[in-house]
């Protein structure tokens, strides 16, 4: 079993996506092990759960940030975005 250690929120901001998912999986496994040995309300179980929650939220934020950045990228040359297609179609109908 891995030993629980505390890390600050600042440390988490530097995680690469692959490191982040490895950390989440590692914490999940550790949480399952500890929860089987102790009560679900045990201090260590609660701390691990909260720590895992923080990393999951961080991963979700990174995924959303990645999605937003892809949506804001310019379309390749010659490709019309959906909004340009809608505007062009409405202009042709007038």
PDB file as gemmi writes it, atoms N, CA and C in Angstrom:
CRYST1    1.000    1.000    1.000  90.00  90.00  90.00 P 1                      
ATOM      1  N   UNK A   1       0.834  -1.179   0.000  1.00  0.00           N  
ATOM      2  CA  UNK A   1       0.000   0.000   0.000  1.00  0.00           C  
ATOM      3  C   UNK A   1       0.880   1.245   0.000  1.00  0.00           C  
ATOM      4  N   UNK A   2       0.500   2.247  -0.766  1.00  0.00           N  
ATOM      5  CA  UNK A   2       1.236   3.511  -0.793  1.00  0.00           C  
ATOM      6  C   UNK A   2       0.980   4.279   0.486  1.00  0.00           C  
ATOM      7  N   UNK A   3       1.927   5.062   0.860  1.00  0.00           N  
ATOM      8  CA  UNK A   3       1.748   5.908   2.039  1.00  0.00           C  
ATOM      9  C   UNK A   3       1.141   7.228   1.610  1.00  0.00           C  
ATOM     10  N   UNK A   4       0.214   7.714   2.384  1.00  0.00           N  
ATOM     11  CA  UNK A   4      -0.449   8.974   2.106  1.00  0.00           C  
ATOM     12  C   UNK A   4       0.500  10.113   2.409  1.00  0.00           C  
ATOM     13  N   UNK A   5       0.580  11.059   1.503  1.00  0.00           N  
ATOM     14  CA  UNK A   5       1.351  12.259   1.761  1.00  0.00           C  
ATOM     15  C   UNK A   5       0.551  13.448   1.255  1.00  0.00           C  
ATOM     16  N   UNK A   6       0.783  14.576   1.860  1.00  0.00           N  
ATOM     17  CA  UNK A   6       0.014  15.765   1.523  1.00  0.00           C  
ATOM     18  C   UNK A   6       0.777  16.577   0.487  1.00  0.00           C  
ATOM     19  N   UNK A   7       0.101  17.069  -0.510  1.00  0.00           N  
ATOM     20  CA  UNK A   7       0.712  17.977  -1.476  1.00  0.00           C  
ATOM     21  C   UNK A   7      -0.172  19.202  -1.614  1.00  0.00           C  
ATOM     22  N   UNK A   8       0.453  20.309  -1.867  1.00  0.00           N  
ATOM     23  CA  UNK A   8      -0.310  21.558  -1.946  1.00  0.00           C  
ATOM     24  C   UNK A   8      -0.977  21.698  -3.303  1.00  0.00           C  
ATOM     25  N   UNK A   9      -1.974  22.551  -3.381  1.00  0.00           N  
ATOM     26  CA  UNK A   9      -2.712  22.794  -4.627  1.00  0.00           C  
ATOM     27  C   UNK A   9      -1.786  23.354  -5.697  1.00  0.00           C  
ATOM     28  N   UNK A  10      -0.775  24.141  -5.287  1.00  0.00           N  
ATOM     29  CA  UNK A  10       0.141  24.734  -6.260  1.00  0.00           C  
ATOM     30  C   UNK A  10       0.904  23.652  -7.015  1.00  0.00           C  
ATOM     31  N   UNK A  11       1.256  22.559  -6.335  1.00  0.00           N  
ATOM     32  CA  UNK A  11       1.977  21.478  -6.983  1.00  0.00           C  
ATOM     33  C   UNK A  11       1.140  20.857  -8.097  1.00  0.00           C  
ATOM     34  N   UNK A  12      -0.155  20.816  -7.932  1.00  0.00           N  
ATOM     35  CA  UNK A  12      -1.040  20.150  -8.889  1.00  0.00           C  
ATOM     36  C   UNK A  12      -1.146  20.911 -10.197  1.00  0.00           C  
ATOM     37  N   UNK A  13      -0.952  22.220 -10.200  1.00  0.00           N  
ATOM     38  CA  UNK A  13      -1.138  23.010 -11.414  1.00  0.00           C  
ATOM     39  C   UNK A  13      -0.099  22.694 -12.486  1.00  0.00           C  
ATOM     40  N   UNK A  14       1.024  22.095 -12.104  1.00  0.00           N  
ATOM     41  CA  UNK A  14       2.091  21.816 -13.052  1.00  0.00           C  
ATOM     42  C   UNK A  14       1.997  20.431 -13.680  1.00  0.00           C  
ATOM     43  N   UNK A  15       0.962  19.682 -13.353  1.00  0.00           N  
ATOM     44  CA  UNK A  15       0.834  18.316 -13.839  1.00  0.00           C  
ATOM     45  C   UNK A  15       0.559  18.274 -15.337  1.00  0.00           C  
ATOM     46  N   UNK A  16       1.259  17.365 -16.018  1.00  0.00           N  
ATOM     47  CA  UNK A  16       0.905  17.061 -17.398  1.00  0.00           C  
ATOM     48  C   UNK A  16      -0.273  16.108 -17.357  1.00  0.00           C  
ATOM     49  N   UNK A  17      -0.975  15.999 -18.450  1.00  0.00           N  
ATOM     50  CA  UNK A  17      -2.187  15.175 -18.483  1.00  0.00           C  
ATOM     51  C   UNK A  17      -1.906  13.718 -18.114  1.00  0.00           C  
ATOM     52  N   UNK A  18      -0.839  13.140 -18.661  1.00  0.00           N  
ATOM     53  CA  UNK A  18      -0.543  11.737 -18.364  1.00  0.00           C  
ATOM     54  C   UNK A  18      -0.174  11.540 -16.898  1.00  0.00           C  
ATOM     55  N   UNK A  19       0.590  12.472 -16.328  1.00  0.00           N  
ATOM     56  CA  UNK A  19       0.934  12.398 -14.907  1.00  0.00           C  
ATOM     57  C   UNK A  19      -0.316  12.528 -14.049  1.00  0.00           C  
ATOM     58  N   UNK A  20      -1.199  13.402 -14.472  1.00  0.00           N  
ATOM     59  CA  UNK A  20      -2.433  13.649 -13.733  1.00  0.00           C  
ATOM     60  C   UNK A  20      -3.288  12.380 -13.674  1.00  0.00           C  
ATOM     61  N   UNK A  21      -3.442  11.706 -14.800  1.00  0.00           N  
ATOM     62  CA  UNK A  21      -4.258  10.498 -14.815  1.00  0.00           C  
ATOM     63  C   UNK A  21      -3.595   9.354 -14.038  1.00  0.00           C  
ATOM     64  N   UNK A  22      -2.260   9.286 -14.066  1.00  0.00           N  
ATOM     65  CA  UNK A  22      -1.559   8.290 -13.256  1.00  0.00           C  
ATOM     66  C   UNK A  22      -1.760   8.562 -11.764  1.00  0.00           C  
ATOM     67  N   UNK A  23      -1.709   9.831 -11.386  1.00  0.00           N  
ATOM     68  CA  UNK A  23      -1.929  10.210  -9.987  1.00  0.00           C  
ATOM     69  C   UNK A  23      -3.344   9.867  -9.562  1.00  0.00           C  
ATOM     70  N   UNK A  24      -4.305  10.160 -10.414  1.00  0.00           N  
ATOM     71  CA  UNK A  24      -5.706   9.850 -10.100  1.00  0.00           C  
ATOM     72  C   UNK A  24      -5.883   8.349  -9.916  1.00  0.00           C  
ATOM     73  N   UNK A  25      -5.327   7.564 -10.820  1.00  0.00           N  
ATOM     74  CA  UNK A  25      -5.470   6.113 -10.724  1.00  0.00           C  
ATOM     75  C   UNK A  25      -4.777   5.571  -9.475  1.00  0.00           C  
ATOM     76  N   UNK A  26      -3.630   6.107  -9.172  1.00  0.00           N  
ATOM     77  CA  UNK A  26      -2.893   5.683  -7.984  1.00  0.00           C  
ATOM     78  C   UNK A  26      -3.674   6.008  -6.704  1.00  0.00           C  
ATOM     79  N   UNK A  27      -4.192   7.228  -6.629  1.00  0.00           N  
ATOM     80  CA  UNK A  27      -4.983   7.631  -5.466  1.00  0.00           C  
ATOM     81  C   UNK A  27      -6.270   6.803  -5.353  1.00  0.00           C  
ATOM     82  N   UNK A  28      -6.879   6.504  -6.485  1.00  0.00           N  
ATOM     83  CA  UNK A  28      -8.104   5.711  -6.480  1.00  0.00           C  
ATOM     84  C   UNK A  28      -7.832   4.326  -5.907  1.00  0.00           C  
ATOM     85  N   UNK A  29      -6.739   3.721  -6.353  1.00  0.00           N  
ATOM     86  CA  UNK A  29      -6.372   2.398  -5.845  1.00  0.00           C  
ATOM     87  C   UNK A  29      -6.071   2.447  -4.350  1.00  0.00           C  
ATOM     88  N   UNK A  30      -5.318   3.453  -3.949  1.00  0.00           N  
ATOM     89  CA  UNK A  30      -4.989   3.600  -2.531  1.00  0.00           C  
ATOM     90  C   UNK A  30      -6.242   3.812  -1.701  1.00  0.00           C  
ATOM     91  N   UNK A  31      -7.155   4.629  -2.194  1.00  0.00           N  
ATOM     92  CA  UNK A  31      -8.403   4.888  -1.483  1.00  0.00           C  
ATOM     93  C   UNK A  31      -9.201   3.596  -1.311  1.00  0.00           C  
ATOM     94  N   UNK A  32      -9.290   2.796  -2.364  1.00  0.00           N  
ATOM     95  CA  UNK A  32     -10.018   1.520  -2.279  1.00  0.00           C  
ATOM     96  C   UNK A  32      -9.404   0.600  -1.227  1.00  0.00           C  
ATOM     97  N   UNK A  33      -8.075   0.525  -1.205  1.00  0.00           N  
ATOM     98  CA  UNK A  33      -7.395  -0.321  -0.220  1.00  0.00           C  
ATOM     99  C   UNK A  33      -7.663   0.152   1.198  1.00  0.00           C  
ATOM    100  N   UNK A  34      -7.483   1.449   1.426  1.00  0.00           N  
ATOM    101  CA  UNK A  34      -7.648   2.012   2.774  1.00  0.00           C  
ATOM    102  C   UNK A  34      -9.103   1.898   3.214  1.00  0.00           C  
ATOM    103  N   UNK A  35     -10.034   2.129   2.303  1.00  0.00           N  
ATOM    104  CA  UNK A  35     -11.455   2.070   2.645  1.00  0.00           C  
ATOM    105  C   UNK A  35     -11.886   0.654   3.012  1.00  0.00           C  
ATOM    106  N   UNK A  36     -11.228  -0.360   2.450  1.00  0.00           N  
ATOM    107  CA  UNK A  36     -11.552  -1.739   2.810  1.00  0.00           C  
ATOM    108  C   UNK A  36     -11.059  -2.090   4.209  1.00  0.00           C  
ATOM    109  N   UNK A  37      -9.983  -1.436   4.634  1.00  0.00           N  
ATOM    110  CA  UNK A  37      -9.389  -1.719   5.944  1.00  0.00           C  
ATOM    111  C   UNK A  37     -10.016  -0.895   7.070  1.00  0.00           C  
ATOM    112  N   UNK A  38     -10.560   0.249   6.719  1.00  0.00           N  
ATOM    113  CA  UNK A  38     -11.052   1.182   7.731  1.00  0.00           C  
ATOM    114  C   UNK A  38     -12.499   1.572   7.448  1.00  0.00           C  
ATOM    115  N   UNK A  39     -13.053   2.331   8.356  1.00  0.00           N  
ATOM    116  CA  UNK A  39     -14.409   2.859   8.185  1.00  0.00           C  
ATOM    117  C   UNK A  39     -14.386   3.952   7.108  1.00  0.00           C  
ATOM    118  N   UNK A  40     -15.492   4.106   6.393  1.00  0.00           N  
ATOM    119  CA  UNK A  40     -15.568   5.153   5.369  1.00  0.00           C  
ATOM    120  C   UNK A  40     -15.482   6.554   5.970  1.00  0.00           C  
ATOM    121  N   UNK A  41     -15.775   6.678   7.254  1.00  0.00           N  
ATOM    122  CA  UNK A  41     -15.686   7.990   7.908  1.00  0.00           C  
ATOM    123  C   UNK A  41     -14.332   8.201   8.581  1.00  0.00           C  
ATOM    124  N   UNK A  42     -13.416   7.238   8.434  1.00  0.00           N  
ATOM    125  CA  UNK A  42     -12.074   7.368   8.997  1.00  0.00           C  
ATOM    126  C   UNK A  42     -11.373   8.580   8.390  1.00  0.00           C  
ATOM    127  N   UNK A  43     -10.604   9.263   9.225  1.00  0.00           N  
ATOM    128  CA  UNK A  43      -9.920  10.488   8.802  1.00  0.00           C  
ATOM    129  C   UNK A  43      -9.069  10.275   7.541  1.00  0.00           C  
ATOM    130  N   UNK A  44      -8.317   9.180   7.488  1.00  0.00           N  
ATOM    131  CA  UNK A  44      -7.455   8.921   6.337  1.00  0.00           C  
ATOM    132  C   UNK A  44      -8.266   8.683   5.069  1.00  0.00           C  
ATOM    133  N   UNK A  45      -9.374   7.965   5.190  1.00  0.00           N  
ATOM    134  CA  UNK A  45     -10.238   7.690   4.029  1.00  0.00           C  
ATOM    135  C   UNK A  45     -10.826   9.006   3.503  1.00  0.00           C  
ATOM    136  N   UNK A  46     -11.286   9.842   4.405  1.00  0.00           N  
ATOM    137  CA  UNK A  46     -11.875  11.127   4.008  1.00  0.00           C  
ATOM    138  C   UNK A  46     -10.827  12.010   3.342  1.00  0.00           C  
ATOM    139  N   UNK A  47      -9.612  12.072   3.914  1.00  0.00           N  
ATOM    140  CA  UNK A  47      -8.553  12.897   3.324  1.00  0.00           C  
ATOM    141  C   UNK A  47      -8.163  12.403   1.941  1.00  0.00           C  
ATOM    142  N   UNK A  48      -8.018  11.098   1.783  1.00  0.00           N  
ATOM    143  CA  UNK A  48      -7.697  10.544   0.456  1.00  0.00           C  
ATOM    144  C   UNK A  48      -8.799  10.842  -0.549  1.00  0.00           C  
ATOM    145  N   UNK A  49     -10.045  10.715  -0.108  1.00  0.00           N  
ATOM    146  CA  UNK A  49     -11.176  10.986  -0.983  1.00  0.00           C  
ATOM    147  C   UNK A  49     -11.186  12.451  -1.422  1.00  0.00           C  
ATOM    148  N   UNK A  50     -10.940  13.347  -0.496  1.00  0.00           N  
ATOM    149  CA  UNK A  50     -10.915  14.775  -0.824  1.00  0.00           C  
ATOM    150  C   UNK A  50      -9.752  15.102  -1.751  1.00  0.00           C  
ATOM    151  N   UNK A  51      -8.620  14.463  -1.499  1.00  0.00           N  
ATOM    152  CA  UNK A  51      -7.451  14.696  -2.354  1.00  0.00           C  
ATOM    153  C   UNK A  51      -7.724  14.190  -3.773  1.00  0.00           C  
ATOM    154  N   UNK A  52      -8.318  13.003  -3.868  1.00  0.00           N  
ATOM    155  CA  UNK A  52      -8.686  12.451  -5.169  1.00  0.00           C  
ATOM    156  C   UNK A  52      -9.679  13.369  -5.878  1.00  0.00           C  
ATOM    157  N   UNK A  53     -10.662  13.863  -5.151  1.00  0.00           N  
ATOM    158  CA  UNK A  53     -11.635  14.807  -5.725  1.00  0.00           C  
ATOM    159  C   UNK A  53     -10.932  16.018  -6.335  1.00  0.00           C  
ATOM    160  N   UNK A  54      -9.948  16.549  -5.629  1.00  0.00           N  
ATOM    161  CA  UNK A  54      -9.210  17.715  -6.132  1.00  0.00           C  
ATOM    162  C   UNK A  54      -8.514  17.431  -7.445  1.00  0.00           C  
ATOM    163  N   UNK A  55      -7.896  16.256  -7.551  1.00  0.00           N  
ATOM    164  CA  UNK A  55      -7.214  15.892  -8.792  1.00  0.00           C  
ATOM    165  C   UNK A  55      -8.211  15.635  -9.918  1.00  0.00           C  
ATOM    166  N   UNK A  56      -9.360  15.070  -9.595  1.00  0.00           N  
ATOM    167  CA  UNK A  56     -10.386  14.844 -10.617  1.00  0.00           C  
ATOM    168  C   UNK A  56     -10.894  16.180 -11.158  1.00  0.00           C  
ATOM    169  N   UNK A  57     -11.129  17.123 -10.271  1.00  0.00           N  
ATOM    170  CA  UNK A  57     -11.576  18.459 -10.699  1.00  0.00           C  
ATOM    171  C   UNK A  57     -10.502  19.111 -11.563  1.00  0.00           C  
ATOM    172  N   UNK A  58      -9.242  18.973 -11.168  1.00  0.00           N  
ATOM    173  CA  UNK A  58      -8.148  19.531 -11.957  1.00  0.00           C  
ATOM    174  C   UNK A  58      -8.120  18.915 -13.354  1.00  0.00           C  
ATOM    175  N   UNK A  59      -8.291  17.596 -13.442  1.00  0.00           N  
ATOM    176  CA  UNK A  59      -8.312  16.919 -14.745  1.00  0.00           C  
ATOM    177  C   UNK A  59      -9.484  17.408 -15.594  1.00  0.00           C  
ATOM    178  N   UNK A  60     -10.650  17.566 -14.971  1.00  0.00           N  
ATOM    179  CA  UNK A  60     -11.817  18.062 -15.705  1.00  0.00           C  
ATOM    180  C   UNK A  60     -11.573  19.482 -16.210  1.00  0.00           C  
ATOM    181  N   UNK A  61     -10.968  20.322 -15.384  1.00  0.00           N  
ATOM    182  CA  UNK A  61     -10.664  21.698 -15.807  1.00  0.00           C  
ATOM    183  C   UNK A  61      -9.677  21.717 -16.961  1.00  0.00           C  
ATOM    184  N   UNK A  62      -8.663  20.845 -16.904  1.00  0.00           N  
ATOM    185  CA  UNK A  62      -7.688  20.784 -17.996  1.00  0.00           C  
ATOM    186  C   UNK A  62      -8.357  20.308 -19.287  1.00  0.00           C  
ATOM    187  N   UNK A  63      -9.266  19.333 -19.187  1.00  0.00           N  
ATOM    188  CA  UNK A  63      -9.968  18.867 -20.380  1.00  0.00           C  
ATOM    189  C   UNK A  63     -10.848  19.967 -20.967  1.00  0.00           C  
ATOM    190  N   UNK A  64     -11.541  20.704 -20.101  1.00  0.00           N  
ATOM    191  CA  UNK A  64     -12.387  21.803 -20.582  1.00  0.00           C  
ATOM    192  C   UNK A  64     -11.533  22.904 -21.220  1.00  0.00           C  
ATOM    193  N   UNK A  65     -10.402  23.200 -20.618  1.00  0.00           N  
ATOM    194  CA  UNK A  65      -9.495  24.211 -21.165  1.00  0.00           C  
ATOM    195  C   UNK A  65      -8.997  23.784 -22.540  1.00  0.00           C  
ATOM    196  N   UNK A  66      -8.676  22.517 -22.680  1.00  0.00           N  
ATOM    197  CA  UNK A  66      -8.222  21.989 -23.960  1.00  0.00           C  
ATOM    198  C   UNK A  66      -9.330  22.072 -25.007  1.00  0.00           C  
ATOM    199  N   UNK A  67     -10.548  21.734 -24.604  1.00  0.00           N  
ATOM    200  CA  UNK A  67     -11.693  21.831 -25.516  1.00  0.00           C  
ATOM    201  C   UNK A  67     -11.920  23.265 -25.975  1.00  0.00           C  
ATOM    202  N   UNK A  68     -11.872  24.190 -25.015  1.00  0.00           N  
ATOM    203  CA  UNK A  68     -12.083  25.605 -25.351  1.00  0.00           C  
ATOM    204  C   UNK A  68     -11.012  26.110 -26.305  1.00  0.00           C  
ATOM    205  N   UNK A  69      -9.757  25.715 -26.078  1.00  0.00           N  
ATOM    206  CA  UNK A  69      -8.683  26.199 -26.942  1.00  0.00           C  
ATOM    207  C   UNK A  69      -8.829  25.635 -28.352  1.00  0.00           C  
ATOM    208  N   UNK A  70      -9.309  24.387 -28.468  1.00  0.00           N  
ATOM    209  CA  UNK A  70      -9.538  23.816 -29.800  1.00  0.00           C  
ATOM    210  C   UNK A  70     -10.678  24.520 -30.514  1.00  0.00           C  
ATOM    211  N   UNK A  71     -11.703  24.928 -29.761  1.00  0.00           N  
ATOM    212  CA  UNK A  71     -12.844  25.605 -30.373  1.00  0.00           C  
ATOM    213  C   UNK A  71     -12.463  27.007 -30.828  1.00  0.00           C  
ATOM    214  N   UNK A  72     -11.462  27.609 -30.194  1.00  0.00           N  
ATOM    215  CA  UNK A  72     -11.060  28.973 -30.540  1.00  0.00           C  
ATOM    216  C   UNK A  72      -9.982  29.024 -31.613  1.00  0.00           C  
ATOM    217  N   UNK A  73      -9.477  27.853 -32.041  1.00  0.00           N  
ATOM    218  CA  UNK A  73      -8.471  27.830 -33.092  1.00  0.00           C  
ATOM    219  C   UNK A  73      -9.123  28.207 -34.417  1.00  0.00           C  
ATOM    220  N   UNK A  74      -8.387  28.928 -35.256  1.00  0.00           N  
ATOM    221  CA  UNK A  74      -8.959  29.260 -36.568  1.00  0.00           C  
ATOM    222  C   UNK A  74      -9.150  28.000 -37.402  1.00  0.00           C  
ATOM    223  N   UNK A  75     -10.187  28.011 -38.204  1.00  0.00           N  
ATOM    224  CA  UNK A  75     -10.474  26.867 -39.075  1.00  0.00           C  
ATOM    225  C   UNK A  75      -9.398  26.793 -40.148  1.00  0.00           C  
ATOM    226  N   UNK A  76      -9.069  25.597 -40.602  1.00  0.00           N  
ATOM    227  CA  UNK A  76      -8.084  25.458 -41.680  1.00  0.00           C  
ATOM    228  C   UNK A  76      -8.536  26.237 -42.916  1.00  0.00           C  
ATOM    229  N   UNK A  77      -7.592  26.670 -43.718  1.00  0.00           N  
ATOM    230  CA  UNK A  77      -7.884  27.444 -44.925  1.00  0.00           C  
ATOM    231  C   UNK A  77      -8.882  26.694 -45.792  1.00  0.00           C  
ATOM    232  N   UNK A  78      -9.905  27.413 -46.216  1.00  0.00           N  
ATOM    233  CA  UNK A  78     -10.910  26.841 -47.097  1.00  0.00           C  
ATOM    234  C   UNK A  78     -12.027  26.117 -46.367  1.00  0.00           C  
ATOM    235  N   UNK A  79     -11.944  26.026 -45.061  1.00  0.00           N  
ATOM    236  CA  UNK A  79     -12.978  25.344 -44.283  1.00  0.00           C  
ATOM    237  C   UNK A  79     -13.877  26.386 -43.638  1.00  0.00           C  
ATOM    238  N   UNK A  80     -15.160  26.226 -43.827  1.00  0.00           N  
ATOM    239  CA  UNK A  80     -16.099  27.153 -43.214  1.00  0.00           C  
ATOM    240  C   UNK A  80     -16.518  26.629 -41.846  1.00  0.00           C  
ATOM    241  N   UNK A  81     -16.520  27.511 -40.862  1.00  0.00           N  
ATOM    242  CA  UNK A  81     -17.031  27.123 -39.555  1.00  0.00           C  
ATOM    243  C   UNK A  81     -18.543  27.097 -39.631  1.00  0.00           C  
ATOM    244  N   UNK A  82     -19.179  26.491 -38.645  1.00  0.00           N  
ATOM    245  CA  UNK A  82     -20.637  26.383 -38.647  1.00  0.00           C  
ATOM    246  C   UNK A  82     -21.277  27.768 -38.684  1.00  0.00           C  
ATOM    247  N   UNK A  83     -20.755  28.709 -37.888  1.00  0.00           N  
ATOM    248  CA  UNK A  83     -21.357  30.042 -37.865  1.00  0.00           C  
ATOM    249  C   UNK A  83     -21.230  30.736 -39.219  1.00  0.00           C  
ATOM    250  N   UNK A  84     -20.104  30.531 -39.925  1.00  0.00           N  
ATOM    251  CA  UNK A  84     -19.944  31.140 -41.249  1.00  0.00           C  
ATOM    252  C   UNK A  84     -20.896  30.499 -42.252  1.00  0.00           C  
ATOM    253  N   UNK A  85     -21.106  29.169 -42.140  1.00  0.00           N  
ATOM    254  CA  UNK A  85     -22.044  28.500 -43.039  1.00  0.00           C  
ATOM    255  C   UNK A  85     -23.459  29.018 -42.829  1.00  0.00           C  
ATOM    256  N   UNK A  86     -23.857  29.209 -41.568  1.00  0.00           N  
ATOM    257  CA  UNK A  86     -25.201  29.705 -41.249  1.00  0.00           C  
ATOM    258  C   UNK A  86     -25.364  31.113 -41.805  1.00  0.00           C  
ATOM    259  N   UNK A  87     -24.365  31.975 -41.582  1.00  0.00           N  
ATOM    260  CA  UNK A  87     -24.462  33.352 -42.092  1.00  0.00           C  
ATOM    261  C   UNK A  87     -24.506  33.390 -43.611  1.00  0.00           C  
ATOM    262  N   UNK A  88     -23.694  32.570 -44.241  1.00  0.00           N  
ATOM    263  CA  UNK A  88     -23.663  32.544 -45.704  1.00  0.00           C  
ATOM    264  C   UNK A  88     -25.004  32.050 -46.232  1.00  0.00           C  
ATOM    265  N   UNK A  89     -25.578  31.018 -45.624  1.00  0.00           N  
ATOM    266  CA  UNK A  89     -26.867  30.477 -46.053  1.00  0.00           C  
ATOM    267  C   UNK A  89     -27.974  31.519 -45.886  1.00  0.00           C  
ATOM    268  N   UNK A  90     -27.980  32.219 -44.755  1.00  0.00           N  
ATOM    269  CA  UNK A  90     -29.018  33.228 -44.549  1.00  0.00           C  
ATOM    270  C   UNK A  90     -28.847  34.397 -45.516  1.00  0.00           C  
ATOM    271  N   UNK A  91     -27.612  34.731 -45.861  1.00  0.00           N  
ATOM    272  CA  UNK A  91     -27.379  35.821 -46.815  1.00  0.00           C  
ATOM    273  C   UNK A  91     -27.860  35.422 -48.201  1.00  0.00           C  
ATOM    274  N   UNK A  92     -27.707  34.163 -48.547  1.00  0.00           N  
ATOM    275  CA  UNK A  92     -28.149  33.688 -49.869  1.00  0.00           C  
ATOM    276  C   UNK A  92     -29.666  33.652 -49.959  1.00  0.00           C  
ATOM    277  N   UNK A  93     -30.346  33.439 -48.828  1.00  0.00           N  
ATOM    278  CA  UNK A  93     -31.796  33.357 -48.833  1.00  0.00           C  
ATOM    279  C   UNK A  93     -32.463  34.728 -48.896  1.00  0.00           C  
ATOM    280  N   UNK A  94     -31.728  35.775 -48.642  1.00  0.00           N  
ATOM    281  CA  UNK A  94     -32.333  37.108 -48.629  1.00  0.00           C  
ATOM    282  C   UNK A  94     -32.504  37.693 -50.002  1.00  0.00           C  
TER     283      UNK A  94                                                      
END                                                                             
